């Protein structure tokens, strides 16, 4: 399983492991898709070991999907497994976990990955875990170099989810859903080095996971600038505001932007809030739109193609990132790459991404959001200047090539440390 023939400055054989990575949304899926491409462009061999859904990766990148029950598949959610599927004990663990309203996928993916390595004994120079932090994958660190990325600690998501619940039963359900966090903390404390995507995320991981700061290396995400780019042929629409929606997640702060809409309407009647995504039927977002009576000014696009997403950015006068917290803030970077002026909160890493190329307001403050949006809608010249500044900032600081080059240096660090450990006989 351990390779010994790789030159110190030669190409590496890298295995990226990711338990669930939608390539269209969510930081983890975007991370695997783009990092694998950038590593391949640097000349390294890349294999992606993943759970569902199947990824669309670039040519030359090998994909191995570890088949499980996929009980969160939106086409057939929480289905009852076939009896033959339950002949696999890992599937039984997954089914029981989901049936009891937990989230077992990081744990069961780790078991499947461990089984894969025991049966196949593939040769890689380094393994790179994309935040499963599972016992199975953690145990592989004794056999060969292992690097993990933690985008941000899910303890933040848990705090927000519990806070949003109004009943004891609801709060307990959220605690149980996030019960995998105990495993992630224990595994993360054994790993060194760990990659994270911002200084803000590093502070939160150190605090919530109890990991010394010197074991974490900050490597910002990149932005796919070949995809997210200005479209000069598409005219910006005055008053058009764009925001992405992540399945009604309270952490993303969409309700606070919706709360700002009545304030904006006091000054401007001609606005349109384009929400990229679909609200959960009967959820908080859908209810709030009805309660505020703003349905005629808000549109939900549903799932759209990458090309349509970029066209939506091209039409927008302002992009808003109203998140309570972001470990990095891909929506801000993607909007900036499209030269759209950005209004974002100071939640988490957003100030690190936006810098002075956008307007920053406190999280969970609809009044501040409304004021900043109105400021840009009222001054197209200033808005265009911020759009240009954002475009320049992304191309200077947030490319996937830069991220991949720095990540490879961490791989070599982990390889050297593992080699020393083996030579010492520890």
C-alpha positions in Angstrom: 0.0 0.0 0.0 2.9 2.3 0.6 4.7 3.6 -2.5 8.5 4.0 -2.3 9.4 5.0 -5.9 8.2 8.6 -6.0 10.9 11.2 -6.4 10.8 14.0 -3.8 9.8 16.5 -6.5 8.0 14.1 -8.8 4.4 13.5 -9.6 2.3 12.0 -6.8 -0.4 9.4 -6.8 -3.2 11.0 -4.7 -6.5 9.6 -3.4 -9.2 12.1 -2.5 -11.9 10.6 -0.3 -15.3 12.3 0.0 -18.4 10.7 1.6 -21.1 12.8 -0.2 -20.1 15.4 -2.6 -22.6 17.1 -4.9 -20.5 18.9 -7.5 -23.2 21.6 -8.1 -23.7 22.9 -4.6 -22.1 22.8 -1.2 -18.4 23.6 -0.5 -17.3 20.0 -0.1 -18.5 18.9 -3.6 -17.1 21.9 -5.3 -13.8 21.3 -3.5 -13.4 17.8 -4.7 -14.4 18.6 -8.3 -12.0 21.6 -8.7 -9.1 20.4 -6.5 -8.9 17.1 -8.4 -8.9 19.0 -11.7 -6.1 21.4 -10.5 -4.0 18.6 -9.1 -4.3 16.7 -12.4 -3.3 19.9 -14.4 -0.2 20.0 -12.2 0.7 16.6 -13.4 -0.3 14.4 -10.5 -2.3 11.2 -10.6 -5.7 11.6 -8.9 -8.3 9.0 -7.8 -11.5 10.1 -6.1 -13.1 7.6 -3.8 -16.6 8.8 -3.1 -20.1 8.1 -1.9 -23.2 9.2 -3.8 -23.9 11.0 -6.0 -21.5 10.1 -8.8 -19.3 13.0 -9.7 -18.6 14.4 -13.1 -14.9 14.6 -13.1 -12.4 15.7 -15.7 -10.8 13.2 -18.1 -7.9 11.4 -16.6 -9.3 11.5 -13.1 -10.3 8.0 -11.9 -13.4 7.7 -9.8 -14.3 4.8 -7.5 -17.8 5.0 -6.0 -18.3 3.1 -2.8 -21.9 1.9 -3.1 -24.2 2.3 -0.1 -27.9 2.7 0.4 -28.1 6.3 -0.7 -31.1 6.9 1.6 -30.9 10.7 1.1 -31.3 10.5 -2.7 -34.0 13.2 -3.5 -35.4 10.9 -6.2 -36.2 8.2 -3.6 -35.5 9.5 -0.1 -35.6 7.2 2.9 -36.5 4.2 0.9 -36.8 0.7 2.5 -33.7 -1.3 1.5 -34.0 -4.6 -0.4 -33.3 -7.7 1.7 -30.2 -8.5 -0.4 -28.8 -5.1 0.5 -29.1 -5.8 4.2 -26.8 -8.8 3.7 -24.0 -6.2 4.0 -23.6 -5.3 7.7 -22.4 -1.8 6.8 -25.8 -1.3 5.0 -27.6 -2.4 8.1 -25.7 0.2 10.2 -26.6 2.9 7.7 -30.2 1.9 7.6 -30.6 1.8 11.3 -28.8 5.2 11.7 -31.1 6.9 9.2 -34.2 5.2 10.6 -33.4 6.6 14.0 -33.1 10.1 12.4 -29.3 10.2 12.7 -26.7 10.9 10.0 -24.5 7.8 9.7 -23.0 8.5 6.3 -19.5 9.8 7.4 -19.1 6.7 9.7 -20.4 4.1 7.1 -18.3 5.7 4.3 -15.2 5.3 6.5 -16.0 1.6 7.0 -16.5 1.1 3.3 -13.2 2.9 2.5 -11.4 0.8 5.0 -12.8 -2.4 3.4 -11.8 -1.1 0.0 -8.2 -0.6 1.0 -8.0 -4.0 2.7 -9.4 -5.8 -0.4 -7.7 -3.8 -3.2 -4.5 -2.7 -1.6 -4.1 0.2 -4.1 -0.8 2.2 -4.2 -1.1 5.9 -3.3 1.5 8.3 -2.0 -1.0 10.2 0.1 -4.7 10.0 1.1 -6.7 13.2 1.4 -9.9 13.0 3.4 -12.6 15.6 2.6 -14.1 16.1 6.1 -15.5 12.6 6.7 -13.2 12.4 9.7 -14.4 8.8 10.2 -12.9 6.0 12.3 -12.3 3.9 9.2 -10.3 6.5 7.3 -8.6 7.7 10.5 -7.2 4.2 11.0 -5.5 4.3 7.6 -3.1 7.1 8.9 -1.1 4.3 10.6 -0.4 2.7 7.2 0.3 5.7 4.9 0.3 9.5 4.9 -3.2 11.0 5.5 -4.2 14.7 5.2 -7.7 15.9 6.1 -9.5 19.0 5.1 -12.0 20.5 7.5 -14.0 23.2 5.8 -15.5 24.3 9.1 -16.5 22.5 12.2 -20.1 21.2 12.0 -20.5 22.2 15.7 -21.4 25.6 14.3 -24.2 24.1 12.2 -25.4 22.2 15.2 -25.5 25.3 17.5 -27.6 27.1 14.9 -29.9 24.2 14.2 -30.6 23.6 17.9 -31.2 27.3 18.5 -33.8 27.4 15.7 -35.9 24.7 17.4 -38.6 25.9 19.8 -39.3 22.5 21.5 -37.2 20.2 23.6 -38.0 17.3 21.3 -36.9 19.4 18.3 -33.6 20.3 20.0 -32.9 16.7 21.0 -33.6 15.6 17.4 -30.9 18.0 16.2 -28.4 16.8 18.8 -29.0 13.3 17.6 -28.6 14.2 14.0 -25.2 15.7 14.7 -24.1 12.8 17.0 -21.4 12.0 14.4 -19.5 15.0 15.7 -18.1 13.0 18.6 -16.4 10.7 16.1 -15.1 13.7 14.0 -13.6 15.4 17.0 -11.8 12.2 18.2 -10.4 11.4 14.7 -9.4 15.0 14.0 -7.3 15.2 17.2 -5.1 12.4 15.9 -4.4 14.0 12.5 -1.5 16.2 11.6 -1.4 18.2 9.4 -5.0 19.4 8.8 -6.0 21.7 6.0 -8.7 24.3 6.5 -9.9 27.1 4.1 -9.7 30.3 6.2 -8.2 31.8 9.3 -11.8 32.1 10.7 -12.4 28.3 10.2 -9.0 27.6 11.9 -10.0 29.5 15.0 -13.4 27.7 15.2 -11.8 24.3 14.7 -9.2 24.9 17.4 -11.9 26.1 19.8 -14.6 23.4 19.1 -12.4 20.4 18.3 -9.6 21.1 20.8 -6.8 21.0 18.2 -3.6 23.1 18.6 -3.5 25.9 16.0 -0.1 24.9 14.7 -1.5 21.6 13.4 -3.8 23.5 11.0 -2.7 24.9 7.6 -4.9 27.6 6.0 -5.2 27.1 2.2 -8.1 29.2 0.8 -10.4 27.6 -1.7 -10.2 28.6 -5.4 -12.9 29.8 -7.7 -13.5 28.2 -11.0 -12.7 31.3 -13.1 -13.2 29.4 -16.3 -16.8 29.0 -15.4 -17.6 32.0 -13.3 -16.7 35.0 -15.4 -18.3 38.2 -16.7 -20.6 37.9 -19.7 -20.4 41.4 -21.4 -23.1 40.5 -23.9 -25.7 40.1 -21.1 -27.0 43.4 -19.7 -27.3 43.9 -16.0 -30.9 44.6 -14.8 -31.3 47.5 -12.4 -32.7 46.4 -9.2 -32.0 42.7 -9.7 -30.6 41.0 -6.6 -29.1 37.5 -6.6 -28.7 35.1 -3.7 -28.1 31.4 -3.4 -30.3 29.2 -1.2 -29.1 26.0 0.6 -32.2 24.0 1.5 -33.5 26.5 4.1 -30.3 26.2 6.2 -30.5 28.8 8.9 -26.7 29.3 8.8 -27.1 30.7 5.3 -29.2 33.6 6.5 -31.7 33.8 3.6 -34.5 34.7 6.0 -32.6 37.9 7.0 -32.3 39.0 3.4 -36.0 38.4 2.9 -36.6 40.4 6.0 -34.7 43.3 4.3 -37.0 43.3 1.2 -39.9 45.4 2.8 -37.3 48.0 3.8 -35.9 48.1 0.3 -39.4 48.4 -1.2 -39.9 51.6 0.9 -37.3 53.2 -1.3 -37.4 51.3 -4.6 -40.4 49.5 -6.1 -38.6 48.0 -9.1 -36.5 45.2 -7.5 -36.4 41.5 -8.1 -34.8 39.0 -5.7 -33.6 36.0 -7.7 -33.0 33.0 -5.3 -30.9 30.3 -6.9 -32.5 27.1 -5.6 -35.8 25.8 -4.3 -37.3 26.4 -0.8 -38.4 23.5 1.2 -42.2 23.1 0.9 -43.8 24.5 4.0 -40.4 25.5 5.4 -39.3 28.8 7.1 -38.3 30.5 3.8 -41.6 29.7 2.1 -43.6 30.8 5.1 -41.7 34.0 5.5 -42.3 35.1 1.9 -46.0 34.6 2.5 -46.0 36.4 5.9 -44.2 39.4 4.5 -46.3 39.6 1.3 -43.2 39.8 -0.9 -44.0 36.9 -3.3 -44.3 39.2 -6.4 -40.7 40.5 -5.9 -39.1 37.1 -5.1 -38.4 34.3 -7.6 -36.9 30.9 -7.0 -35.0 29.4 -9.9 -35.0 25.8 -8.8 -32.0 23.7 -9.9 -30.3 25.3 -12.9 -27.3 24.5 -15.1 -23.8 26.0 -14.5 -24.2 28.1 -17.6 -27.6 29.5 -16.5 -26.1 30.2 -13.1 -23.4 32.4 -14.7 -26.1 34.1 -16.8 -28.0 34.8 -13.6 -24.9 36.5 -12.2 -24.5 38.5 -15.4 -28.1 39.9 -15.1 -27.7 40.8 -11.4 -27.1 44.3 -10.2 -26.0 43.1 -6.7 -25.1 39.7 -5.2 -25.9 39.2 -1.5 -24.3 36.7 0.8 -26.4 37.0 4.0 -24.8 34.0 5.9 -24.6 33.9 9.6 -21.4 32.0 9.2 -19.2 30.8 6.3 -16.1 28.6 6.6 -15.0 30.2 3.3 -17.8 31.7 1.2 -17.8 30.3 -2.3 -21.0 32.3 -3.3 -19.1 35.6 -2.6 -16.1 34.5 -4.6 -18.2 33.2 -7.5 -20.1 36.5 -7.7 -16.8 38.5 -7.5 -15.4 36.4 -10.3 -18.4 37.4 -12.4 -17.7 41.1 -11.6 -20.9 41.4 -9.6 -20.8 43.9 -6.7 -21.2 42.0 -3.4 -23.0 42.7 -0.2 -21.9 40.2 2.5 -22.0 39.8 6.2 -19.0 39.6 8.5 -20.0 36.1 9.4 -17.0 33.7 9.6 -14.5 34.0 6.7 -16.5 36.3 4.5 -14.3 39.4 5.3 -11.3 37.3 4.3 -12.8 36.6 0.9 -14.5 39.9 0.1 -11.8 42.2 1.6 -12.4 45.8 0.5 -14.0 44.6 -2.8 -17.5 44.6 -1.4 -19.8 46.0 1.4 -19.8 44.1 4.7 -22.6 44.3 7.3 -23.2 42.5 10.6 -24.9 39.0 10.4 -28.6 38.6 11.1 -29.3 42.3 10.5 -32.0 42.9 7.9 -31.8 46.7 8.3 -28.1 46.8 7.6 -28.5 44.5 4.6 -31.3 46.8 3.2 -29.1 49.9 3.6 -26.1 48.3 1.9 -28.2 47.0 -1.0 -29.9 50.3 -1.5 -26.5 52.1 -1.5 -25.3 50.0 -4.4 -28.6 50.1 -6.3 -28.6 53.9 -6.0 -25.0 54.3 -7.2 -24.3 52.2 -10.3 -20.8 53.7 -10.7 -19.7 52.7 -7.3 -21.3 49.3 -7.8 -19.4 48.7 -11.0 -16.1 49.8 -9.3 -16.7 47.2 -6.6 -17.4 44.6 -9.3 -14.1 45.3 -11.0 -12.3 45.2 -7.6 -13.9 41.8 -6.8 -12.9 40.3 -10.1 -9.3 41.4 -9.6 -9.2 40.1 -6.1 -10.4 36.6 -7.1 -7.8 36.4 -9.9 -5.0 37.5 -7.5 -5.8 35.4 -4.5 -8.3 32.6 -5.1 -7.4 30.4 -8.0 -7.6 26.6 -7.9 -4.0 26.3 -9.2 -2.8 28.3 -6.2 -4.8 26.1 -3.9 -3.5 22.9 -5.5 0.1 24.0 -5.4 -0.1 24.7 -1.7 -2.0 21.5 -1.0 0.7 19.5 -2.7 3.2 21.1 -0.3 1.1 19.8 2.6 1.1 16.3 1.0 4.9 16.3 1.0 5.0 17.5 4.5 2.7 14.6 5.6 4.8 12.1 3.5 8.0 13.2 5.2 6.5 13.0 8.7 5.1 9.5 8.0 8.5 8.4 6.6 10.2 9.6 9.7 7.7 7.9 11.9 8.2 4.6 10.1 12.0 4.8 10.3 11.7 5.5 14.1 9.6 2.3 14.5 6.8 4.2 16.3 
